Amino acid sequence: MWVSTLMRPSPLQHDIALFAHLGFVILGFGTVLVADYFFALWILGRSTFIEAVGHTTRLHALIWAGLTGLVASGMLLRPDLTLGTTLVKLGLVAVLTVNGVQASALSRHMTAIDGDPPWRLLVRGGITSAVSQVCWWGDLTVRRLRTAAWDGALGFCVWRGQRSARAGWVPVGQRPVSLPLSVTSSRGAGRVRKARRLAVAP
């Protein structure tokens, strides 16, 4: 993430990176849900353990692609490393990476099993799946809370500007320009869209 502080992407590159970032979130998290679905089928007795392990093993490449792309595209978004939400998301990604390495090793052990799996591996697999779900859902929750905070701040600025315009005054130190007009103009609307794009960035 230190490398991200040295990058200066253009607005177009930022938009492309943001689109790719959200796409990699869908790829990685969606594949994790599919992998857990195969093991749910085994628990329900609708498939064998070997089939569930085989299907999940083939999905590991997609999960790693989603996680790697998430980190790479996130660097182009120039995350603010001083924000608590950014640090939380970085921590979740770090836990996901370590958990993924552990899951790959666990998958090799399960593939070598002939017959019923021991309880020790099943417990380890359950913990691995739970950690993965908590990290992915935690990332989405932090992302949503940050977006909601930005929307609330923008709405408050517009409301305050409208009150100031109706009262015929502006705060000290600001130019006598109506905030609602600047917000509703093309330039102001562009700033609002830019702020909302930044809200979903890491």
TAFEN-V972852 format. One record per pair of residues at least 12 apart in sequence whose C-alpha atoms are under 7 Angstrom apart, sorted by the first residue. I is the first residue (numbers start at 0). GAP is how many residues later the second one is. Records with the same first field share a line. If there is no record, write none. Layout:
# TAFEN-V972852
I: GAP + GAP
This chain:
# TAFEN-V972852
0: 74
3: 71 + 72 + 74
4: 73
6: 69
8: 67
13: 62 + 63
16: 56 + 59 + 60
17: 59 + 183
19: 53
20: 49 + 52 + 53
23: 42 + 43 + 45 + 46
24: 41 + 45
26: 39
27: 34 + 35 + 38 + 39
28: 107
30: 28 + 31 + 32
31: 31
34: 21 + 24
37: 14
38: 13
52: 57 + 58
56: 50
73: 128
76: 124
78: 122 + 123
84: 57
85: 116
88: 50
91: 43 + 47
95: 36 + 39
98: 29
102: 25
142: 57
145: 53
146: 49 + 52 + 53
149: 46 + 49
157: 22
160: 18 + 19
161: 18
164: 13
